[in-house]
C-alpha cells in the first residue's frame, strides 16, 4: 500500500528525530552543568540556557527560514548540522581543554567565553532546523496537514525519549560533560549524514500548491516588517509567549528545584515524562481535537498546562516536607519529586493540545513558497517566552528557594509556582480576547 506521505516527509522526520535526540540528551542538564560543574550562578545559568540558547534557536528562524527558502532546504540543513556538531563537541570538552587554553590554573575558572561560543553555534544551527523541517512537513502534507504535524510532533518526542535515555546511561557512567561530547555530538553527526545522503528538496504534494518563487532576503525583511504591522497577529504571538513561559521552566526552574530537593536527582528521567506522554498519546489527542478550531485547542492546552503547574503547590498545602521520600515499591521519590512528575504529565497533555496547532495555524496562513519564513513566526512566541521566562525562573529559584534556605528560612515554593502559573492565566485571557473579539472583528 502506498504511503499517504511522500518519502521526503519521512526523511525530514528522521532528521528531526536525531536533531531532537541531540538536543534533549543535554537539555535537562544544561543549567545544572553550568551551575554545578562550571560554577555559574543559577541566574547566569538560566540566562545562558534560556535567553541566549533558546532565544537563538527560536528567534533566528525568522531570518534563517528566509535564507533556507532562498538557498535551499538541503544546504540549510547541512550548515545547521555542521554547526550543531561543532557546538556540542566544544561544550562537552570545556573542562578538559579550557583551563589550559585560557592559562587559568586556579580554582575559580571562568568558562563564560567558550560556553557562549558553543551556545551560539548550537543556537544558530538549531535555528535553521526548525523552519526547514516544519516547512518540509507543510509542503509534503497537503490536505493531511493536521495528521502530518501530529506525526511530526510525535517524532520530536521519540527523539527526545531516545536522547534522554542515552543521556542517563552515559552521564551516570562518564559524567555530565560526556552527554555533550558523546551523545549529542554523535546524534548531530548522524543527522548530517542523513541530510547529505538521503534528504531531497521537498515538492508540493499537489501541483496547485506551487506558488510564487521565494523572495530575496531584502524583500523578505521588508515582508517581515509588513507582517509585524498586523497587530492582531503580533497580539497572538505575544499571548502564546506567555504560555511558553510556563513550558520553558521544565529546563530552567524545575532542574534547579529538583537538585535542591535531591542533589542526586536524575533530572533527565523526571523530564522523560514529557516525551513519553506525547509519544503515547499525541495521535489520540490529535484525533480527539481535530474537529476543534486551532484557537480552541490551544486554549484547552493552556488550561491543562496551568493546572499542571499549580499541582506543585500540593505538598505545601498538605504541610509535607518536600524532601520526605514516598515509597513507590521498587523505588522512592521525594514528595516534591512525585508532584513534579504529575505536573509534567499534565503539562504534556497541554502541550499536545496546543503546540501542533500553533504550527498548523501559522503554517496555514503562510503564502506558498514562503513556509520557511512564516513558520519561523511559530517559533517567535517560544523565543519570547524563553528570553523572558528562563532568567525569571532563575531569579524565582534564587530569591524564593535558594536564598531563604541558606538563611535557615522555609522556601516559598507556593508563591514560586503560583507566579509561574499566573503567566498561563494571562495567556488564556489573551487567547479569549483574540478569539472572541479580534478574530470576529475582522
C-alpha positions in Angstrom: 0.0 0.0 0.0 1.4 3.4 -1.0 2.2 5.8 1.9 -0.1 8.8 2.2 3.0 10.9 2.6 6.0 11.2 0.1 9.4 9.9 1.1 10.8 13.4 1.8 8.2 13.7 4.6 9.6 10.7 6.4 13.2 11.7 5.7 12.6 15.1 7.2 11.0 13.5 10.3 14.0 11.2 10.6 16.4 14.1 10.6 14.2 15.9 13.2 14.4 12.8 15.4 18.2 12.9 15.5 18.4 16.6 16.0 15.9 16.4 18.9 17.8 13.4 20.3 21.0 15.5 20.3 19.4 18.5 22.0 17.2 16.6 24.5 20.2 14.4 25.6 21.6 17.6 27.2 18.5 19.8 27.7 17.7 18.7 31.2 21.3 19.2 32.4 22.4 22.4 30.7 21.6 24.7 33.7 22.9 22.0 36.1 26.1 21.7 34.0 26.6 25.4 34.0 25.7 25.8 37.7 27.3 22.7 39.3 30.1 21.7 37.0 31.2 25.1 35.7 30.3 27.1 38.8 27.9 29.7 37.4 25.1 31.2 39.4 21.5 30.0 38.8 20.6 33.3 37.3 23.5 33.3 34.9 22.9 29.6 34.0 19.3 30.2 33.2 20.1 33.3 31.2 22.7 31.4 29.0 20.5 28.4 28.6 17.2 30.2 28.1 17.7 33.7 26.9 20.8 33.0 24.7 20.5 29.4 23.6 16.7 29.1 23.3 16.5 32.7 22.2 18.7 32.0 19.2 17.0 28.7 18.4 13.5 30.1 18.4 14.1 33.8 17.4 16.5 33.4 14.5 14.2 31.2 12.3 12.6 34.5 11.3 15.8 35.1 9.3 17.2 31.6 8.9 13.9 30.4 7.4 14.1 33.1 4.8 17.7 32.1 3.9 16.6 28.5 3.7 13.8 29.4 1.3 16.4 31.3 -0.8 19.3 28.9 -0.9 17.5 25.6 -0.5 16.5 23.4 2.4 19.2 20.8 1.9 22.1 23.4 2.1 20.5 25.0 5.1 20.3 21.6 6.9 23.9 20.7 6.0 25.1 24.0 7.5 22.9 23.5 10.5 24.2 20.1 11.5 27.8 21.1 10.9 27.4 24.0 13.4 25.5 21.7 15.9 28.1 19.0 15.8 30.9 21.6 16.5 28.9 23.3 19.2 28.1 20.1 21.1 31.8 19.0 20.8 33.0 22.3 22.3 30.5 22.2 25.2 31.5 18.6 26.0 35.2 19.3 26.3 35.3 22.6 28.2 36.7 21.2 31.5 39.3 19.1 29.5 40.8 21.9 27.4 39.7 25.3 28.5 41.8 25.7 31.7 45.0 25.1 29.8 43.9 27.2 26.8 42.9 30.1 29.0 46.0 29.9 31.2 43.8 29.6 34.2 45.1 27.1 36.8 43.3 28.3 39.9 40.0 27.0 41.3 37.8 29.9 40.0 37.9 29.3 36.3 35.8 31.5 34.1 34.1 29.4 31.4 31.9 32.2 30.0 33.7 32.7 26.7 33.8 29.1 25.5 30.2 28.5 26.7 29.0 31.5 24.8 30.8 30.2 21.6 29.3 26.7 22.0 25.9 28.1 22.6 26.0 30.4 19.6 27.0 27.5 17.4 24.2 25.3 18.7 21.7 28.1 18.7 22.4 29.2 15.1 22.4 25.6 13.8 19.2 24.8 15.6 17.5 27.9 14.2 17.8 26.5 10.6 16.5 23.1 11.5 13.2 24.4 12.9 11.8 26.2 9.9 13.3 23.8 7.3 11.8 20.6 8.8 8.4 22.2 9.7 8.4 23.8 6.2 9.1 20.4 4.6 6.2 18.9 6.6 3.9 21.7 5.5 4.9 21.2 1.8 4.6 17.5 1.8 1.4 17.0 3.9 -1.1 18.7 1.6 -4.7 18.1 2.8 -3.3 15.9 5.7 -1.7 18.8 7.5 -3.3 18.1 10.9 -2.1 14.4 10.8 1.2 15.4 9.3 2.0 17.9 12.1 0.7 15.4 14.7 3.2 12.8 13.4 5.9 15.5 13.2 5.3 16.3 16.9 5.3 12.7 17.9 8.6 12.1 16.1 10.1 15.1 18.0 9.3 13.3 21.2 10.6 10.0 20.1 13.9 11.8 19.6 13.5 13.4 23.0 13.0 10.0 24.6 15.9 8.5 22.8 18.3 11.3 23.7 17.3 11.4 27.4 17.6 7.7 27.8 21.0 7.6 26.3 21.9 10.6 28.4 21.1 8.8 31.6 23.4 5.9 31.0 26.3 7.9 29.6 26.0 10.6 32.3 25.9 8.0 35.2 29.0 6.2 33.7 31.1 9.2 32.5 29.7 12.4 33.9 27.7 15.4 32.6 30.3 16.6 30.0 30.1 13.2 28.3 26.4 13.7 27.2 27.5 16.7 25.2 30.7 15.2 23.8 29.4 11.7 23.0 25.6 11.6 22.8 24.7 15.0 21.4 27.6 15.2 19.0 27.0 11.7 17.7 23.3 12.3 17.1 24.1 15.6 15.3 26.6 13.8 13.0 24.0 11.2 12.1 21.6 14.0 11.2 24.3 15.5 9.0 24.8 12.1 7.3 21.1 11.6 6.6 20.9 15.1 5.2 23.8 14.6 2.8 22.9 11.1 1.7 19.1 10.9 1.7 17.3 14.2 2.1 15.9 15.8 -1.1 14.4 19.2 -1.7 10.6 18.9 -0.9 8.0 19.3 -3.6 4.4 20.3 -3.0 2.1 17.3 -2.8 -0.3 18.9 -5.3 0.6 20.9 -8.4 -1.9 23.7 -7.4 0.0 24.3 -4.2 3.1 25.6 -6.1 3.1 29.3 -5.5 5.5 32.2 -6.1 9.2 31.9 -6.0 11.0 32.6 -2.7 11.7 36.3 -2.2 15.1 37.8 -1.9 16.4 38.4 1.6 15.8 42.2 1.2 12.2 41.5 0.1 11.7 39.1 3.0 13.0 41.6 5.6 10.6 44.1 4.2 7.9 41.5 4.3 8.6 40.8 8.0 8.1 44.5 8.8 4.7 44.4 6.9 3.7 41.2 8.7 4.6 42.6 12.1 2.4 45.6 11.4 -0.5 43.2 11.7 -1.3 44.0 15.3 -3.8 41.1 15.6 -1.0 38.6 14.6 1.5 40.3 16.9 -1.0 40.1 19.7 -1.5 36.4 19.1 2.3 35.8 19.1 2.7 37.7 22.4 -0.2 35.8 24.1 1.3 32.5 23.1 4.6 33.6 24.5 3.0 33.7 28.0 2.0 30.0 27.5 5.6 29.1 26.6 6.8 31.0 29.7 5.5 28.0 31.7 6.9 25.3 29.4 10.5 26.6 29.5 10.6 26.1 33.2 10.9 22.4 32.6 14.5 23.1 31.5 15.3 26.0 33.8 13.5 26.3 37.1 12.5 22.6 37.5 16.0 21.1 37.1 17.3 23.6 39.7 14.5 22.8 42.1 14.8 19.1 41.7 18.6 19.2 42.5 17.7 21.4 45.5 15.3 18.8 46.8 17.6 15.9 45.9 21.2 16.7 45.0 21.4 13.4 43.1 18.1 13.7 41.2 18.2 12.1 37.8 16.6 15.1 36.1 16.6 13.6 32.6 14.4 10.7 34.0 12.0 13.1 35.5 11.6 15.2 32.3 11.3 11.9 30.3 7.7 12.0 31.5 7.0 14.8 28.9 8.1 12.9 25.7 6.7 9.6 27.0 3.3 11.1 27.4 3.4 12.7 24.0 4.6 9.6 22.1 1.9 7.5 23.7 -1.0 10.0 23.4 -0.2 12.6 20.7 -2.1 10.9 17.9 -5.0 10.2 20.3 -5.2 13.8 21.3 -4.8 14.9 17.7 -7.8 12.8 16.7 -9.9 13.8 19.6 -9.3 17.5 19.0 -9.2 17.5 15.2 -12.7 19.0 14.9 -11.8 21.9 17.2 -10.6 25.2 15.9 -6.9 25.8 16.3 -7.5 28.6 18.9 -9.9 26.4 20.9 -7.4 23.6 21.0 -4.6 26.0 22.1 -6.8 27.4 24.9 -7.6 23.9 26.2 -3.8 23.2 26.2 -3.1 26.4 28.2 -5.7 25.4 30.8 -4.3 21.9 31.3 -0.7 23.3 31.5 -1.7 25.8 34.2 -3.4 23.1 36.2 -0.2 21.0 35.9 2.0 23.8 37.3 -0.4 24.6 40.1 -0.2 20.9 41.3 3.3 21.6 42.5 1.8 23.6 45.5 0.0 20.4 46.8 2.9 19.3 49.1 3.0 22.7 50.8 -0.8 22.7 51.2 -0.6 19.3 52.8 2.2 20.5 55.1 4.5 17.9 53.6 8.3 18.2 53.7 9.5 18.4 50.0 12.3 16.0 50.8 10.2 13.4 52.5 10.5 10.2 50.5 7.4 8.4 49.2 7.8 4.7 48.8 6.6 3.5 45.4 7.6 -0.1 45.8 10.7 -0.6 43.6 11.9 2.9 44.3 11.2 6.0 46.4 10.7 9.7 45.3 10.8 12.9 47.3 7.3 14.2 47.9 8.1 17.2 45.7 9.6 14.9 43.0 6.4 12.9 42.8 4.3 16.0 42.2 6.8 17.3 39.7 6.2 14.1 37.7 2.4 14.5 37.9 2.8 18.1 36.9 5.0 17.2 33.9 2.4 14.7 32.8 -0.3 17.3 32.9 1.8 19.8 31.1 2.5 17.3 28.4 -1.2 16.9 27.7 -1.5 20.7 27.5 1.5 20.8 25.1 -0.1 18.1 22.9 -3.3 20.2 22.6 -1.6 23.5 21.9 1.8 23.1 20.2 1.0 21.2 17.0 -2.0 23.5 16.4 0.2 26.6 16.7 2.4 25.3 14.0 -0.6 24.3 11.9 -2.4 27.7 12.4 0.6 29.8 11.3 1.6 27.4 8.6 -1.9 27.5 7.1 -1.7 31.3 6.6 1.7 31.2 5.0 1.9 32.2 1.3 3.0 29.2 -0.8 6.8 29.2 -1.3 7.4 31.1 1.9 6.7 28.4 4.5 10.2 28.7 6.0 9.7 32.4 6.6 6.2 32.3 8.0 6.7 29.1 10.1 9.6 30.9 11.6 7.0 33.0 13.3 5.6 29.9 15.0 8.8 29.8 17.0 8.7 33.5 17.9 6.3 33.0 20.9 8.6 30.4 22.3 11.5 32.8 21.8 9.6 35.5 23.7 8.6 33.0 26.4 12.2 31.7 27.0 14.1 35.0 26.6 12.0 36.4 29.5 10.9 33.2 31.3 14.2 31.4 31.7 16.1 34.1 33.7 12.9 34.9 35.7 12.8 31.2 36.6 16.4 31.5 37.8 15.5 34.6 39.8 12.4 33.0 41.3 14.5 29.9 42.4 17.3 32.1 43.9 15.1 34.5 45.7 12.3 32.2 46.9 14.1 28.9 47.4 17.9 29.0 47.5 18.4 32.2 49.5 15.7 31.6 52.1 17.1 28.0 52.6 20.6 29.4 53.0 19.3 31.7 55.7 17.5 28.9 57.5 14.1 30.1 56.4 11.4 27.9 54.7 11.4 28.1 50.9 8.5 30.0 49.5 7.7 27.3 46.9 3.9 28.0 46.8 4.5 31.6 45.7 7.1 30.5 43.2 4.8 28.0 41.4 1.8 30.4 41.5 3.8 33.2 39.8 4.7 30.8 37.0 1.1 29.5 36.7 -0.1 33.1 36.5 1.6 33.5 33.2 -0.6 30.9 31.8 -3.7 32.7 33.1 -2.6 35.8 31.3 -2.2 33.7 28.1 -5.7 32.2 28.5 -7.3 35.7 28.9 -5.4 36.9 25.9 -6.5 34.0 23.8 -10.1 34.6 24.8 -9.8 38.2 23.7 -8.2 37.1 20.5 -10.8 34.5 19.7 -13.9 36.4 20.7 -13.1 40.0 19.8 -10.2 40.3 17.4 -10.9 37.4 15.1 -14.7 38.1 14.9 -14.0 41.8 14.4 -12.1 41.0 11.1 
